[in-house]
Amino acid sequence: MIIRRRTGFWDAGRVTSAAQAPPAAAPPPPAPRPARPPFVSRRGLPTLLAAAGGVALWLAFPAYDVWPLAVLGPMLLSLAVHGRGARAGAWLGFVVGLAYLVPLLSWTGVYVGAWPWLLLSVWQATYLILVGAALPFVQRLPGWPVWAACLWVADEALRGRWFLGGFPWGRLAASQSDSAFTQWVAYGGMPLLSFVVALSGTLLAAAVVHRARLAPAASLAVAALALPVVGLLLPLPAADPEAEQVTVAVVQGDVPQPGLDFNATRRAVLDNHVQQTLDLAERVAAGQETRPDLVIWPENSSDIDPYRNPDAAEQIDRAAQAIGVPILVGAVQVNDDDTLGNLAIVWDPVTGPGQTYLKRHPVPFGEYIPWRSTLERFIPLVEEVPRDFVGGDRPGTLDVNGVTVGDLICFEVAYDRLAGDVVDAGATVLVIQTNNATFGYTDETYQQLAMGRLRAVEHGRSVLVSSTSGVSAVIEPDGEVVAQSGLFEPAVFVEQITLRTDWTPASRLGSGPEWVLTGLGLIALLAGMASSRRVR
């Protein structure tokens, strides 16, 4: 009788020949590693791609203005990151930020040296680390080019708010003041414009990734190219043919010399603007110019406090009485606690100084020193700002001879909220009072002018840029520059503009598009991280 026994753990005493042993199960084949496209598989090539993307972004901005290159920033970063992890993505995002922001912000160090410029540039570049680290996660999701473009908007939203109030200079949108993409800004503001530029780049990146499949790649490329075409076709709100028109004069008096000591002879700066206005008054009296309804002087046109210095007040009075209309004067006010105020004053030819606007967003390390008592022990450079400017708390809407002016002082033009607030408060024309003398013959003034052009299209308002030394300009609501000065030369523009009261979609939506796009980007990031966890 043959007894069949089951073999198992308890049969330790039974010897089984190799021939009788059941065959061992074959180990499962190793999971294939994600295929990396050949253009990112070589060592060092992703970093070169990222650096090229950053340089392309820089060249898209003024004064180079090669606007199509802005698309290459998001495109090349997406390609460099594709198939890699978050750590590699973080490094590649930082490379893009350095290659783009270090040269873009070089004007910040023209008179104060390399350290402030490099510290600011490196700090701003660190925000791109977040985009680079997040891209590998969202690239796991269907429709990833959309989510990747949302991440660019989210990153710019953070950079424009944190920390010390943020510094939104150099957003993707700001490179598109005169491009096929420009008119998107009227429908969702700077955030939507940045999104569309980034989306065009990420769609092209997806087309390259899927290049082996002709139909999807072609569809993605067509979608990317359709975005600027649609931008050209988007209509801008037309002005009411019965809208009120006024004549404005923009005065650029110039300064004795560029640099941090531009106001060492402060009386000379004030005298320059007084004299230009007196000369304008003579031409008006002779019938050579139309009498303006209001006159705009720039930021720091009177660095002498006219409330404390009767001589300065007398000179401004003299100019206002000669031209016979109110002047919007940029002045420095000395407060009782020895702090300063960057002030705009409506100076009437009869009643003298009236309504004022105190700059809401003083520039950290430029107009005030955070943590002064600590920093001045280690950084002698902070002594260049011996007294702190304080900020105001209300929008810059002013009544200048019956015209509701929305005033933005210098860098305030870069902040969406500050520009939107004055339009919400009823501004029918926007004014940018600025002093570019502290940045010499650099690209800063052209980058600022580009943002002024975008604000004009975004809110459908004429924009008057008045600078001490250039570039001053008159900008139509469609972004066209109808008058522009050169650098460090006196200039006076007398132009007729239409006062607009209608709102663009961007004005109505306010910060809504930015919050929606930021939220979509963060949701996609969380979904991508969850997907990555499941795969592991």
C-alpha positions in Angstrom: 0.0 0.0 0.0 1.3 3.4 -1.0 0.7 6.2 1.5 0.8 9.7 -0.1 1.9 12.3 2.3 1.6 16.0 2.0 4.9 17.8 2.3 5.2 20.9 4.3 6.8 22.7 7.2 6.1 19.7 9.6 8.0 17.2 7.3 11.4 18.3 8.5 12.5 14.7 8.9 11.7 13.6 5.4 14.4 13.8 2.8 13.3 14.8 -0.7 15.5 14.5 -3.7 16.1 17.5 -6.0 14.3 15.7 -8.7 11.2 15.3 -6.6 11.1 18.9 -5.3 8.5 21.1 -7.0 10.1 23.8 -9.2 10.7 27.1 -7.6 8.5 30.0 -8.7 10.3 32.4 -11.0 10.8 35.8 -9.5 8.7 38.6 -11.0 10.4 40.7 -13.6 11.7 44.0 -12.3 9.4 47.0 -12.8 10.6 49.0 -15.8 12.0 52.4 -14.8 10.2 55.4 -16.2 11.6 56.1 -19.6 13.5 59.4 -19.8 13.5 61.2 -23.1 16.9 61.3 -24.6 17.2 65.0 -24.4 17.3 64.9 -20.5 19.1 61.6 -20.0 22.6 62.9 -20.4 24.3 64.2 -17.3 24.3 68.0 -17.0 21.9 68.5 -19.9 18.9 69.2 -17.7 20.8 72.0 -16.0 21.7 73.5 -19.3 18.1 73.4 -20.5 17.0 75.1 -17.3 19.7 77.8 -17.6 18.7 78.4 -21.3 15.1 78.8 -20.1 16.1 81.4 -17.6 18.1 83.3 -20.1 15.2 83.2 -22.5 13.0 84.7 -19.9 15.4 87.5 -19.2 15.6 88.4 -22.9 11.8 88.6 -23.1 11.8 91.6 -20.8 12.7 95.2 -21.6 15.0 96.6 -22.8 15.5 93.5 -25.1 11.7 92.9 -25.6 12.0 89.6 -27.4 8.6 88.6 -26.0 8.2 85.1 -27.7 11.2 83.9 -25.7 9.1 84.1 -22.5 7.4 80.9 -23.6 10.7 79.0 -23.5 11.1 79.5 -19.7 8.2 77.2 -18.7 8.8 75.0 -21.7 12.5 74.2 -21.0 12.0 73.8 -17.3 9.1 71.3 -18.0 11.4 69.4 -20.3 14.4 69.4 -17.9 12.2 68.2 -15.0 10.4 65.5 -17.0 11.0 62.0 -15.6 12.9 63.3 -12.6 12.2 63.6 -8.9 11.3 66.6 -6.7 14.8 67.1 -5.5 16.2 67.4 -9.1 13.2 69.6 -10.0 14.0 71.9 -7.1 17.5 72.4 -8.3 16.4 73.0 -11.9 13.8 75.5 -10.8 16.5 77.4 -8.9 18.7 77.4 -12.0 15.9 79.0 -14.0 15.4 81.6 -11.3 19.1 82.5 -11.2 19.6 82.7 -15.0 16.5 84.9 -15.3 16.4 87.1 -12.2 20.1 87.9 -11.6 20.4 89.8 -14.9 16.9 91.1 -14.8 17.4 92.8 -11.4 20.9 94.0 -12.1 19.7 97.6 -11.9 19.2 97.2 -8.1 23.0 97.2 -7.6 24.0 99.9 -10.1 24.9 102.4 -7.3 24.8 100.3 -4.1 27.1 97.5 -5.2 26.8 93.8 -6.0 25.8 92.4 -2.6 22.3 93.9 -2.4 21.6 93.0 -6.0 22.8 89.4 -5.6 21.0 88.9 -2.3 17.7 90.1 -3.8 18.2 88.1 -7.0 19.1 84.9 -5.2 16.2 85.3 -2.7 13.7 85.8 -5.6 15.2 82.8 -7.4 14.4 80.6 -4.5 10.7 80.9 -5.2 11.3 79.0 -8.5 12.5 76.1 -6.4 8.9 75.5 -5.5 7.8 75.3 -9.1 10.6 72.9 -10.0 10.0 70.7 -7.1 6.2 70.5 -7.8 6.4 69.9 -11.5 7.4 66.1 -11.3 4.2 65.5 -9.3 1.8 67.3 -11.6 3.4 65.8 -14.7 2.0 62.4 -13.6 -1.6 63.7 -14.1 -3.7 63.9 -17.3 -3.7 67.4 -18.6 -0.5 68.3 -16.8 0.4 71.3 -19.0 -2.6 73.1 -17.5 -1.6 72.3 -13.9 2.0 73.2 -14.5 1.0 76.6 -15.8 -1.2 77.1 -12.7 1.9 76.4 -10.6 3.6 79.4 -12.2 0.7 81.6 -11.2 0.7 80.2 -7.7 4.5 80.9 -7.4 4.1 84.5 -8.6 1.2 85.0 -6.1 3.4 83.9 -3.3 6.4 86.0 -4.5 4.2 89.1 -4.8 3.0 88.8 -1.2 5.6 87.2 1.0 7.8 88.3 2.6 7.9 92.0 3.7 5.0 92.6 1.4 6.4 90.7 -1.5 8.2 91.8 -4.7 6.2 91.0 -7.8 8.8 92.3 -10.3 9.6 90.1 -13.2 6.4 88.1 -13.5 5.8 86.4 -16.8 3.1 88.8 -17.7 5.4 91.8 -17.4 7.3 90.7 -20.4 4.2 90.9 -22.6 3.4 94.6 -22.8 3.5 94.7 -26.6 2.9 91.1 -27.7 0.4 88.8 -29.2 -0.6 87.8 -25.7 -1.2 91.3 -24.3 -4.9 91.5 -24.6 -5.4 88.5 -22.3 -4.6 90.9 -19.4 -7.9 92.7 -19.9 -9.8 89.5 -19.1 -8.1 88.3 -16.0 -5.3 90.7 -15.1 -1.6 89.9 -14.8 -2.3 86.4 -13.3 -4.3 85.3 -16.4 -1.6 86.7 -18.7 1.1 84.8 -16.9 -1.0 81.6 -17.0 -1.5 81.9 -20.7 2.2 82.5 -21.4 3.2 79.6 -19.2 0.5 77.3 -20.7 1.8 78.0 -24.2 5.3 76.9 -23.0 4.1 73.7 -21.1 1.9 72.7 -24.1 5.0 72.9 -26.3 7.0 70.9 -23.8 4.2 68.2 -23.9 4.4 68.2 -27.7 8.1 67.4 -27.5 7.6 64.7 -24.9 5.0 63.0 -27.1 6.9 63.6 -30.4 6.9 59.9 -31.2 3.1 60.1 -31.6 2.5 62.5 -34.3 -1.2 63.3 -33.8 -1.1 64.2 -30.1 2.2 66.1 -30.5 0.7 68.2 -33.4 -2.5 68.9 -31.4 -0.5 70.1 -28.4 1.7 72.4 -30.6 -1.4 73.8 -32.3 -3.0 74.5 -28.9 0.2 76.3 -27.8 0.3 78.5 -30.9 -3.5 79.2 -30.7 -3.1 81.1 -27.4 -1.3 84.1 -28.9 -3.6 84.1 -31.9 -6.6 84.2 -29.7 -5.0 87.0 -27.8 -4.7 89.1 -30.9 -8.4 88.5 -31.6 -9.7 89.3 -28.1 -11.7 92.6 -28.3 -10.9 95.5 -25.9 -13.7 97.6 -24.5 -14.3 100.6 -26.7 -14.5 104.1 -25.2 -17.9 105.8 -24.9 -17.9 108.4 -27.8 -19.5 110.8 -25.4 -17.0 110.3 -22.7 -15.4 113.4 -21.2 -12.0 114.4 -22.6 -9.4 116.4 -20.7 -6.0 117.9 -21.6 -3.1 116.8 -19.3 0.5 117.9 -19.0 3.2 115.6 -17.8 6.4 117.3 -16.6 9.9 115.7 -16.4 12.2 118.3 -15.0 15.4 116.1 -14.8 18.0 116.0 -12.0 21.5 117.3 -11.8 23.1 113.9 -11.8 21.9 110.2 -11.6 22.6 108.0 -8.6 21.8 107.9 -4.9 22.9 111.5 -4.6 20.5 112.7 -7.2 18.8 115.0 -4.6 22.0 116.3 -3.0 21.0 119.6 -4.6 17.3 119.1 -3.8 16.4 122.7 -4.6 17.8 122.2 -8.1 15.4 119.3 -8.7 12.4 121.4 -7.5 13.6 124.4 -9.6 13.8 122.2 -12.7 10.2 121.2 -12.4 9.1 124.7 -11.6 11.0 126.1 -14.6 9.5 123.5 -17.0 6.0 124.4 -15.8 6.8 128.2 -16.1 8.0 127.6 -19.7 4.8 125.7 -20.5 2.7 128.5 -19.1 4.5 130.9 -21.4 3.8 128.7 -24.4 0.1 128.5 -23.4 -0.1 132.3 -23.0 1.4 132.6 -26.5 -1.1 130.2 -28.0 1.5 127.6 -28.8 0.1 125.0 -26.4 -3.4 124.1 -25.2 -3.9 125.0 -21.5 -4.0 121.7 -19.6 -6.7 120.8 -17.1 -4.1 119.4 -14.7 -0.3 119.0 -14.5 1.5 116.0 -13.2 4.9 116.2 -11.5 6.9 113.1 -10.6 7.8 111.4 -7.3 10.5 113.4 -5.4 9.9 116.5 -7.6 10.1 118.3 -4.2 12.3 116.5 -1.8 12.1 119.6 0.3 9.0 119.3 2.6 6.8 122.2 1.4 4.8 122.1 4.6 7.9 123.0 6.6 9.9 125.0 4.1 8.1 128.2 3.0 10.5 128.8 0.1 9.7 125.4 -1.5 5.9 126.1 -1.0 6.4 129.6 -2.6 8.1 128.0 -5.7 5.3 125.4 -6.2 2.7 128.2 -5.7 4.5 130.2 -8.4 4.3 127.4 -10.9 0.7 126.6 -10.1 -0.4 130.2 -10.4 1.5 130.6 -13.7 -0.2 127.6 -15.4 -3.5 128.3 -13.7 -4.5 124.7 -12.9 -3.7 122.2 -10.1 -0.4 120.4 -10.1 0.0 116.9 -8.6 3.3 117.3 -6.8 5.5 114.4 -5.5 7.0 115.5 -2.2 8.8 114.2 0.8 7.1 115.0 4.1 9.0 115.1 7.4 6.8 113.8 10.3 7.0 114.9 13.9 8.6 111.6 14.9 11.4 112.2 12.3 10.0 109.5 10.0 9.2 110.4 6.4 6.3 110.2 4.0 6.4 109.7 0.3 3.5 112.0 -0.6 1.5 113.2 -3.5 -0.1 116.6 -3.0 -2.8 118.3 -5.1 -1.6 121.9 -5.3 -4.2 124.3 -6.3 -3.3 127.7 -7.8 -5.7 129.5 -5.5 -6.0 127.5 -2.3 -2.5 125.9 -2.3 -1.9 122.3 -0.9 -5.1 120.2 -0.7 -5.7 116.4 -1.0 -2.8 114.1 -0.4 -1.9 110.5 -1.0 0.7 108.8 1.2 2.4 105.9 -0.6 1.0 102.7 0.8 3.9 100.3 0.0 7.3 101.8 1.0 10.2 99.7 -0.4 12.0 97.6 2.3 15.7 98.4 2.4 15.1 101.2 0.0 12.7 103.5 1.8 12.8 101.8 5.2 15.1 99.3 7.0 13.4 96.3 8.7 15.0 95.3 11.9 17.2 98.4 11.8 18.6 98.2 15.3 20.0 94.7 14.5 21.1 95.2 10.9 23.0 98.4 11.4 25.5 96.6 13.7 26.6 94.3 10.9 25.7 96.1 7.6 27.1 99.6 7.3 25.1 100.0 4.0 21.9 100.5 5.9 23.2 103.9 6.9 22.3 105.0 3.3 18.7 105.0 4.5 19.1 107.1 7.7 15.3 107.7 8.3 12.4 105.4 7.6 9.5 106.1 5.4 6.1 105.1 6.7 3.2 103.9 4.6 -0.4 105.1 4.1 -3.6 103.1 4.6 -5.9 104.3 1.8 -6.0 104.1 -2.0 -4.5 106.9 -4.0 -7.6 108.4 -5.5 -7.4 112.2 -5.7 -9.7 114.9 -7.2 -7.5 117.0 -9.4 -9.6 119.8 -11.0 -12.6 117.5 -11.2 -10.6 114.5 -12.6 -10.5 111.4 -10.4 -6.9 110.4 -10.6 -5.7 107.0 -9.4 -2.2 107.6 -8.1 0.5 104.9 -7.9 4.0 105.9 -6.7 7.0 104.1 -8.3 7.1 100.4 -7.6 3.4 100.3 -6.6 2.6 99.8 -10.3 3.8 96.2 -9.9 1.2 95.3 -7.2 -2.2 94.2 -8.6 -4.1 95.1 -5.4 -2.9 98.7 -5.3 -3.7 99.3 -9.0 -7.1 97.6 -8.6 -8.0 99.6 -5.5 -7.8 102.9 -7.2 -10.0 101.7 -10.1 -12.5 100.3 -7.6 -12.5 103.7 -5.9 -13.5 105.4 -9.2 -10.3 106.5 -10.9 -10.8 107.5 -14.5 -7.1 107.9 -15.3 -4.1 106.2 -13.7 -0.9 108.2 -12.8 2.5 106.6 -12.0 4.7 109.1 -10.2 8.3 107.8 -10.2 11.9 108.7 -9.6 14.2 106.6 -11.8 17.3 108.7 -11.1 18.5 106.2 -8.4 18.8 103.5 -11.1 20.8 105.5 -13.7 20.8 104.4 -17.3 19.5 100.9 -16.7 16.5 98.8 -17.8 14.5 99.5 -14.7 12.7 102.4 -16.2 11.7 100.5 -19.3 10.5 97.5 -17.2 8.4 99.9 -15.2 7.0 101.5 -18.3 6.0 98.0 -19.6 4.0 97.4 -16.4 2.3 100.8 -16.9 1.3 99.7 -20.4 -0.2 96.5 -19.1 -2.1 98.4 -16.4 -3.6 100.6 -19.1 -5.0 97.5 -21.0 -5.9 95.6 -17.8 -8.2 98.4 -16.5 -9.0 100.3 -19.8 -7.6 103.5 -18.5 -5.1 106.1 -19.8 -1.9 106.0 -17.9 0.4 109.0 -17.2 3.9 108.2 -16.2 5.8 111.1 -14.7 9.5 110.6 -13.9 12.1 112.9 -12.6 14.6 111.7 -15.2 12.9 109.2 -17.6 11.1 107.5 -19.0 7.9 109.7 -18.8 5.1 108.7 -21.0 1.4 109.1 -22.0 -0.2 105.7 -22.6 -3.6 105.1 -24.2 -6.1 102.5 -22.7 -5.0 100.0 -25.4 -1.4 100.2 -24.3 -0.1 102.4 -27.1 2.5 104.9 -26.0 1.6 108.3 -27.6 4.4 110.3 -26.0 7.6 109.3 -24.4 10.7 111.0 -23.1 14.3 109.9 -23.2 16.5 109.3 -20.1 17.9 112.2 -18.2 16.5 115.0 -20.3 13.8 117.6 -19.6 10.4 117.0 -21.2 6.9 118.2 -21.2 4.0 116.4 -22.8 0.6 118.1 -23.4 -1.9 115.5 -24.6 -5.7 115.0 -24.7 -7.0 111.8 -23.1 -10.4 110.3 -22.6 -11.7 109.7 -19.1 -13.0 106.1 -18.8 -15.5 104.9 -16.3 -16.3 101.5 -17.7 -14.7 98.3 -16.3 -12.9 95.6 -18.1 -13.5 92.0 -17.1 -10.2 92.1 -15.3 -11.3 95.1 -13.2 -14.6 93.3 -12.3 -12.9 90.0 -11.4 -10.1 91.5 -9.3 -8.0 88.9 -7.7 -10.5 86.1 -8.5 -8.5 84.6 -11.5 -5.3 84.5 -9.4 -7.0 82.6 -6.6 -8.7 80.2 -8.9 -5.6 79.4 -10.9 -3.5 79.1 -7.7 -6.1 76.8 -6.1 -6.1 74.5 -9.2 -2.4 74.3 -9.1 -2.3 73.3 -5.5 -5.1 70.8 -5.9 -3.2 69.2 -8.8 0.0 69.2 -6.7 -1.8 67.3 -3.9 -3.3 64.8 -6.4 0.1 64.3 -8.0 1.7 63.6 -4.6 -1.0 61.1 -3.8 -0.5 59.4 -7.1 3.2 59.2 -6.4 2.6 57.6 -3.0 0.4 55.0 -4.6 3.0 54.1 -7.2 5.7 53.7 -4.5 
